[in-house]
Amino acid sequence: MSNKHKKINRILFAASRSGSGKTMFTCGFLNLLKKKGVDVTSYKCGPDYIDPMFHKKVLGIYGGNLDTFFCSHEKVAAILGGCEHEYAVIEGVMGIYDGIGGLSVTASGYDVATATKTPILLIIDAYGTGRTIISQIKGILADDGKKLIKGIILNKTSEGFYIRLKTAINDELSSCGYEARVLGYLPKLKDVSVDSRHLGLIRPDEIADIKEKIDTISDAIEKYCDVDEILKIMKNAETIDSESAYTAESSSDLSNEADSVNQTNECQPLVTMAVAMDEAFCFYYKENLELLKRLGVKIVPFSPIHDEKLPEEIDGLYIGGGYPELYLKELSENESMRKSIRTAIENGIFSIAECGGFMYLNKSISDENGNTYEMVGVVDGECTKCDRLVRFGYIQLQNPDGTDAIKGHEFHYYDSTLNGSDMVAVKAGDDKKWEAMHVGNDHIWGFPHMYFESNEAFVAKFVEEMRNGRK
């Protein structure tokens, strides 16, 4: 990997635990920078599609993911180094040091910050606490061996108490030799929280007045936080080693995900792949789509809900995860699309289906009330909702001979009567294993969401199969 030093003004927002407010602070800060005319993009640590969807749909920022389980430190740095924007805001995951299995630092927000040499702003939920918060902050700083934490924001506190608390914290940190300082606070804001579903936040088009809520947070950040100092921290971030192969999209028109991926295709496409993109199927890693593009794939979006049939003259089919369980009636009633997909697969078109996309390929899906809806039917399985998470967490998919194939993650409440047995999924940080995936020369289907950058050679075989199918 080449060493190309690049200046990207950046920061990572971390917290002591989930629910501290880092997601809403991230959205509010991104929104504030956009209002100021700053050229900014976003990244999310960990296997999360939902927060990048918020950034894209609500803020017009087409964000990506950075994950040190899926990729080495060097590749994660290279992915960030491919950013073509002047500023980058990275949102951490769970608590700052919470990684694989909850006990390892690997794949934590701190691990991503370490890999990318990114300064950290620590967001602390100060509601219902006093002097103890100083001990909490000192404990977190004590584990910061790389001295990446540069500032602290106190969330859910009053102005009067903040003034006294800030002085106490800064005096204590200074006496202990820590450089980090409190840079502001947010009062307890009413009516700006959102409920959770699946991997994280619910989809932005399900939330009334979400833009107004984020504007409220942006206004509070500008009023109560030292934004100039946060920007200074971002500007003081070290240069990062980048790799031209990871150059991200540069188009300002992000209304169509496929367009923004295809616009930077530097080579003549070798094959064309239809990718399901609508309300039901919307979980795609930006890095997955960009890797396909670099390997010579032209992406053509289609909707299993709204379109009558697959696009013409395609060489492959990719149906990602999402929320098919919310659109069972619409998916089932679109018989012409179901037939179009079934015919294409039966005729040997190369296809990928992940989680919700895999459910759609099953014979049927039943909703939580027991109503059953007919689906594509190329998998002779039936999907039903369970009363708990079925399988979740980081996984390494292995071939039948025990060799590693590709990394991914699972997180789903539905299960199928026919999950496939062509690979073995090994849970990271655990000794659990289970059979997974339907795999053949012309398909790979199953509940796991695959992260393509974890094994580019594995994905390159997809493209080769599509080329062979064209011949």
N, C-alpha and C positions, 0 to 999 in steps of 0.2 A: 504494500500500500504506500503510495507516494506521500511525501511530507510537503504539503502545500499550506503554508501558514495563512490563516484568514482571520480578519477581525470581525467578530459578531458580538454586538452589545447584547448581553443576556443575563438572565437571573432565573433561579429556581425557587418557587414558593413551596415551602415545606411546613409541616405542623407536628405537634407532639402526638396527635392521634387523628383518626378519621372524625369528621364532624366538627372540626375546629374552625371551618370557614374558608379553607384554602381554595375550594372550587369557586365559590362566589366572589372571593377576592380576586382570583385570577380573571374571571369574566369581567368584573368591574374595572380592573386595571387595564386589560386589553381594550375595553371599550373606551376608557379615558385616553389611552395613547392614540387610538384611531381618531378620536375627536380632535386631538392635537395635531393630526396630520403626520404622525410617526409611522414609518414603514415597518410594521411589526407582524410577526407570525407566532404561532404557538405550538407547543409540544406537550404531550401527556406521558408521564412515566407509567409503565405497566400496560397490561392488555386491556385497554379501555377504549371503546368506540364512542361512548356516549358524550364525554366532554368535548372531544374534537367535533362532534356533530353540533353541539351547542355553539362552539366558536364559529363554525362554518355557516350554519343557518341563521344565527342571530346576529353575529358580528361580521360575517363575510370574510372570515379568516380560515383558510384551508389548512388545518393543523395536521401534525403527524404524531408518531409515537417514538419514544426512546426507551429501550428495554435491555438491561444487561443480563437477563436470563436468555433471551432470544439470541443475542449477539455479544461478541467480545467487546471489551472496552474500546478497542481500536475501531471496530466497525460502528459502534454507537457514536463515537466522536466524529467519524467520517460522515455519518448520516446527518448529524447536526452541522458539520462543516460544509455540507452541500447546500445549506440554507442560503437563498439569494436575497433575503431581507436584511435590513440594517439592524433590526432588533428582534430578539427571540425571548418569549416568556415560556418557561417550562413549569408545569404543575406536577408536584410530587404525588406520591401514592401513600395512603394510610399515614402512619407515623414516619418521621424522617428516617429512622433506621430500620423500619419494618420491611423485610424482604421475604425471600422464599420461606414458607412455613411459619412466618411470623417471628422466627428466631434468628434468621440469617440476615446479614446486611446486604448480601447479594440480591440484586434486582430491586433494592430500595431506592427511594428518591436520592438518598445520600450517595449511593453507589453510582447513579447516573451523573450526579454533580461531580463526583470524583473522576469518572471517565471523561467528562467533557470540560473539566476545570471551570465549572460554573459557580459563581457566588450564590449564596442562599439567603433568602429572606424568610425568617422563622415567624409563623403566625401562631399565636398562643391564645386559646380561649380563656379569657380572664374572668368569665362570669362565675360568681359565687365563690371566689377565692381571694386571698389577700397575700400576706407575707410568704406563704408557701410557694407562690408562683416564682419567686426568686430562686428558691431551691430547685424547682423544676427546670428553669432556664439554665441554671448553672450545671445541672446534671447533663442536659443535652449538649451544652458547650464543651463539657469535659470529654465527651466522646468524639468531638470534632477534631480528629487528628490532623486533617488537612487545612484547618482554619478557614473553612469555606463560609461559615455563617457570618454575615456582615451586618445584619440588621434584624430588628424584632418589631412586630406589629402586635398590639394587644387588641383582641376582639371582644366585643360585648362588655364594655365597661363604661362607666360614666366619666364625664369630663373632669369633675372635681377629684374623683379618686385616681384617675389617670395621671393628673399632674403630680400628685404625691407619689404614686407608684412608680412613675417613670424616673423620678429623681432617686428613689431608693434602689431601683434596679440598676441604673447606670452607675451609681456610686459603688454598689456591690461588685458589679462586673469590672469596673476600673480597678478596684482594690485587689481583685483576683488576677489582673493582667489580661482580661479578655478585651478584644477590640470591638466586639459587637455592641451596638447601642440601640435603644428603643427609638423608633422612627415614626411612631404615630399610633393611633388607635382607631377603632370603629365603635360607635355606640351600638346598643342593641337595636337593630333596625327591624321594624315591624313589616310583615307581609312581603318579605323578600326571599323566604325559604322555599324550597321545592321538595317534593316527596321523592323517595327512591324507588327504583325498579331494576331488577336484573343486575347488570354490572355497575350501575351508578345512577346518574340522574335520568329522569324520564325525558322523552323527546321534547324539544323546544316547542313544537307545534301543538303540544298537549297542555301547555301552561298559559293561562290567561295573562296577558300584559307582561310577558317575560322581558321584553325589551325595556319597558318602563321600570321593571324591577332592577335590571342591570344598570340603567341610568341612575337610579337612586343610589346604588352602591358606588358607582363612579363618582357621583357628586360627593358622597361621604369620604371616599378616599382622597379626593382633591382637597376637601376641607380639613380633614383631621390627620392626614399623613403627610410626611415630608417627601413629596413626589420627586422633587429635584434631587434629593439625596439618593433615592432609589435609582433614578436614572444615572446618577454619577457612579453608583455601584455597578450598574450594567455596563457603562462605558469603560470601567476599569477592569473588566474581565479580560483574562489572558487571551492571546490569539489561540486559535484552535487548528489542529491539523485536519485538512479537508481532502477530499478525493473527488475529482471532477465527475466521476461516474455516478455520484450520488446527488448531482445537481437537482434541486427541486424546481417545481413550476414557478414561473415568474409572471404569469398572467394575472391581471387585476380582476378579470371577470371570472368569478368562482361559482357562477350559478349552476354550472354543469360539471360534475366531478370528472366525467369522462373527457370532456373538452379540455379541462385544465391539465389532465394527465397527458393527453395526446398532443397538445400544442408544442411540447418540448421534445417530441420524438425526433432524435437526431439522425436516425437511420430510416431507410425505406421499410415499412412494415413487411414482415415475412408472412404473417397470418393475421386473421381478424377474429376476435373473441367477443361474443355477446355477453354482457354483464348485467345481471338483474339489479336495477336501481329504482326503487320506489318506496312507498310507505312500509311495505312488508319486508323488504330486503335492503338493508342499508348499512350493515356492519362490514366495512372493508378497511383494512389497514392501508393508509396512503402509500406506505412503502411497498406493499404487495402490488398495487397497481403500477407504481413507478418501475418496479423490477420487471414486470411483464413488458412494459413499454421499452425498457432498455434492451430486452431480449428480442425485440422485433414484433411485439403484439400491438395491433391497433384495437382499442377498446370501443365497442359500440353498445351504448346503454339500451335496455329495454325494460318494460314493466310487465311482470306476470299478472298484475291486476288490470291494467288499462289497455294493453296491446292485444291484438287478436292472435298474433303469431310471432315467432322469432324473426329477427332481422334476416334479410336475404344474404346469401353468399358469406356465411360465417364458417370458421374452421374449428371453433371451440365455444364452450358454454361455461359460465361461472355464475353460480347462484350462492351468494354469501348468506350470512346470518341476518337476523333482524327480528321482526315481530309478526311472523305469519299467523300466530295464534289469535292476533287481533283482527285479522282480515280473512278468516276461514270462509265465510260466505262468499266474499268477492272472488277469492282464489278458486273456490270450487265451481262457482257459476261461470267462470271464464273457461268453458270447455274447449274452445278452439285453441287457446294457449296451452292448456294441459296436453292436448293432442299433439300440438306442434312440437312441444318439448319431448314428449314420449316418442314420437316418430323419429326425431333427430337423434336421440340417444340410441334407439333400437337400430338405427342405420349406421351407428358407429362413430358419431361425432364425439370428440374428446370433451369431457365434462368434469367440472369440479363443483362439489356441493358441500357446504359447511353449515352445521347446526341447523338454523331455520331453513336453509336451502335444502339440507338433507331431509328434514321433516317433510318438505313440500314434495320431494321425490317419492315418499312413501305412498302406500295404497290409500291411507286415510289419516286424518288428524281429528281427535275428539276434543271438544272444549271442556272447560271445567264443570259444565252442567251435564256432560254426557252426550251432547249432540255430536254426531259424527259427520265429517265432511270428506267427500272424495277428493283425492289429490292426483298427482301425476301417475303413480303406480308402477314405476320401473323398479322400485324396491318393494318387495312383497311383505312389508311390515306395517304395523298400525301404531300411531303415536298417541299417547295419552299423557295428561298432566299428572305429576306426582305431588305428594303433600310436602315435599322438601326438595332441596337441591339434590340432583341425582349424582352428578360428578362435577367437580370444579377444581380449578387451580392449573398451574403450569404443568405441562406434560412434555415428555420426549416420546415421539412416535418411533417405533422400531420395526424394521423389516422382519419377516419370519425367521431369518438366520441370526437375529439378535443385533444386527448392525443398526446404527442410528439412521433414521430417515430425515425427519424434520421436526422442529419444535413447534409447540402451539399451546393452546389452553382450552379448557372446557368450563362452561358455566351454563347450566340449563335445568329447568324444572320439568321439562317433558322428556319422555323416553320412548324408544321404539322397541317393538318386539323382535326387530332384526337390525341390530346395530352394526353388524359386520364383524368379521374375525380375521381379516387379512393383515392386520398389524397389531402390535401390542402398545398400549399407552402406559408409560411409566410416569407416575406422579413425582414431581420434583420435591425434594426434601422429605420424602416418605418412601415406604417400601411397597406401596400399593401399585398393582398392575391390573389392567383389564384389556380384554379384546376390543378392538375398534376397527372401523373403516371397511368399506367395500372398495377394493383396489383391483384394477385390471389395466391392460394396455391403453384403454381408451377412457378410463374414469378413475376418480378418487373421491369418495363420498363418505361422510360421517359427521358425528357431532363435533369433533375438534375443529377449532379455528386455527389454521396454520399461519405461521409467520414466515413468509417466503424468504426473507433475507437470512434466516438461520441456516439455510442450505440452498444456495443459488443453483448448484449443480442439479439438485433434485427437481427444482422448478424448470430448469432448462430442458429437462426431459419432457415436460408438458408441452413446451413449444415444439420440440422435435416430433412428438406424437401428432400434433396438429399439422405440422408440415407433411408428415407421412400420410396423414389422412387426406390432405389436399391432393397428393400425388395419386 
